[in-house]
Amino acid sequence: MISEEYRKIAKYLLAAEVEKREVIKVTTEMKPDLTVEEAYFVQQELVNIKQEEGKRIIGPKMGLTSQAKMKQMNVDEPIYGYVFDYMLIDNGGKLPFHELIHPKVEAEIAFVIGEDIEGPGVSGAQVLAKTEYVLPALEIIDSRYENFNFTLPDVVADNASTSRVVFGTTLKKPELFELDLVGATLSINGEIKDLGAGAAVLGHPANAIARLANMLAKKGDKVRKGDVILSGALTGATMLAKGDVVSGKFDGLGEVTFTVSV
């Protein structure tokens, strides 16, 4: 593939996001032999276009960070995408359902990075030493593909299904916690839909950020000071509907909420 082809696929996926409609996965017709490496080139074109439009990156996000999900997708490392400023929803705010296709929500721990982290060979302990704060978050994923049907290259190209994020307002120093033991419950309309703990994220959420730094190093990039990074899901992803009141409660980190509006 050449860059024009990457950009063509990126525009196909961006149009689906902007027009709020499902599309057939890239590997069905457009590029059946799309590789993961090529998919990251497509993702980079997608990121480039958003930045050309004046959108700003808040930080990377990690996906497929549970052993179960990696086994399901037959991979041995997680994936990453990027969160942009237009994706942010205030804690306690409203998520306009009409802006999305078929959104799901999951609970995550976010890291505010205090110093650049450059791989290879980065460890979770090194990540914690360079993390300024951790905070609770709810990520709304919204694959642009029909019925969330995709292969690994498809989801990478689609910016890892990134859609919206609600960050909590409680920032805590990471040394105050055993983050692998932090539990979270995800509730919708007062009913607990799922629960989990930090250990679900590669054994410890900091390990996900370390993997990210090492993956970025392969393309000459790094985790940057000031990045706010979603480390991966503590819970499963739950489908959202109009009118839902969503709450994520995290041990020691507080609560994150939003309402799904029409």
N, C-alpha and C positions, 0 to 999 in steps of 0.2 A: 504494500500500500504506500501511497505517497500522501503528502500533507493535505492535498485537495480532497482526497477520499476521506481522510479523518475528519476534515471540516464538514463534509457533506453529511456524514453520519451524526456528527455533533449537532448540526442544524436540524436534522430529522428529530432528534431527541429533545432539543430545545423547543421546537415547534409543538411537540406533544405537551411539554410542560406549560408553555404559554397559553395554548389553546385548550388545556385541561381535557385531554382526550387520550384514551389508550391507543397504543400502536403495537404492531407486530414486532417481536424481538428482532434485533439486527441480524442474528445468526440464522433466521428463517430464510430470508431472501437477499437482503442487502450484502451480507458478507458471511456466508455460512462457515467459513474457515477462520473467522476472527479469533486471534489469540489474546491471551490476557495482556501480553506486552503491547500489542496493538491497541487493545481497549484502553490502556492508560494514555496512549497518544491521543485517542479520541476524547477521553476525559479532559486532557490538557487543552485541546481545542475548544471544548465546551467552556472550560474555565476562562480561557483567553477571550472568548466572545462575551461572556458575562462581564469581565473586567473592562473590555472595550466599551461596554454599555454603561460603565461607571459604577458597577456593583463592586463591593469590597469584601475580601475574604476575612472572616472572623477567625477561622482556624480549620485545620483538618478534622475529620471524623473517622473513627474506625468502624469496620463492619466485619461480620463473620468472626467474632471474637470468642465464641463458645466452641468447645470441642465438638459438640453435637452438630452445630451448623457447619463447621469445617468438614466433618465427616460426611454430612449430607451433600455438600457441594464437592466432595472429593478433592480437598485442598489441604495443604499443610501450613499455610500462613493466612492471616486475615487480609482484608482489603481496606482501602481508604478512599475517601472522597473529600469534598470541601463544603463548609458551611459559609454562606454569604450573609451580608447585613440585612438584605431584604427578607431573609428567612426567619428573623427573630420575632417572637411573640412575647409580650410582657408577661411576667408571672402574674397570674390572676386575670389575664386578658382573654381575648376572644380569637379563636381560630376560624376564619371564614371558610365554611365547607365548600362553597362554590368556587373557591380558588384552587381546589385540589381534585384528584381523580378518585382514588380509593384509599384514603389515608389510614395508617395504623400508628399506634403509639407504643413506645417502650421507655423504660426508666434507665438512666445512665448517670455515671459520675463524670463530671467535666474537670479538666485540669487547666489552670491558668499558669502558663509557663513564665518563669522568672529570668531564665538565661537560655541562650541558644543551646540546642542539644544536637550534636552532629555525630552520625555513625560513620563506620560500622562498629559493631561490638558494644553498643549501648546496653546497659542493664537496667532493670526496674529500680534498683537502688540509686543509680545515677539520675534517673528521671525524678525520683522523689527529692533528691538533693537540689534539683534545679526547678522544682515546682513551687510557685509562690502561694497558690491557694487551690483548694478543691471546692467544688460546689455541686449541688444536685441539678439534674436536668431531665426534661422529657423531650425525647426526639420523636418527631412525626415523620415517618418514612412514607413515600408515595411513589412507588415504581411507576414509570411511564408505560410499562408493558401490560398487555392484556392479562388479567387475572393473576398478576404477579408471577407470570410464567417467563422464566429467563434462565440462561446459562451463566456461568461465572463471568465470561467476557462481556456478556450483555449488561450485567449489573454494574460492572466496573465502568463501562462506557457511559452508563446512565448516572454517573456521579454517586454510585452506591446508594441509589434511591433517596438521596438527601432531599428534604422538602421544607420542614419548619423545625424550629427548636424553641423551647421555653426553658430559660435558665432560672434557677432559684436565686434568691437575693442573699442567701447566707453563705459567705465565704469563710472557709476555715483553713488553718495551716495543716498540711498533710501529716505532719509529725504528731498531731493530736489523735490520730486514728490508726487502727489496723484496717486499712481500706478493704482488705480481702474479707473482713468480717462484717463490714457495714451491710446491713440488710435494707431492702426496699420493698414496699408494696405498691402495686399499681391498681388503683380503684377507678371505676366508672359508675357514676350515679350512686355512689356510696357502697358499691359492691366490689370486693376485692377480686380482681381478674387474674392476677398473677403476683408472685413474689420471688425474690432472689437475693443473692448477696454478691459482694465484690469478687469473690473467688470464682464466680461464673465467667469472669473476663480473664481468660488465660491464666487463671490461678491468682491473679492480682491485677487490678486496673493499670498500675504503673507498667506492667509488662507489655500492655497493649501500646502504650506510648513509646516504649523502648523498641518494639517491633516496627512502629511507624518510623522512628528515626533511622533505623537500619534499612528499611525499605526505601526511604527517601534518599539515603546516601548512595543508592545504586544509580540514581539519576543526577547526582551532584547537588542534591538539595538537603535541607535540614529542618528540624523543628525550631521555630523561631521564638525569641523572647516576645511576650505579649500575645502569642497564640492562645486561644481558648479552645481546647480539644475535647471532643466527646470520645471517651475511652472504649465504649462498647456497651451492649445491653446487659443489664442485670436480670431483666425479665424478658419474657416472650413479647412478641408484638401483637397488640390487640386492635381489632378493627374499630374504627370510629364511625359514629352516626350523628346526624344533626341533633343538636340539643344536649349532647353528652356533656356532663360535668366530670372532668378528669383530674385525678389527684395522684401524685407520687409522694410517698412519705419515706424519708431516708433516716436511718438511725444516726443521730447526732448532727445531721446536715439540714434537717428541716423538711418543709413541704413545698412542692411545686404544683400549681394548679392552672387550668384553663378551661374555658367553655367552648364547645363547638357551636358556632352560630350558623345561620342559614346562608 
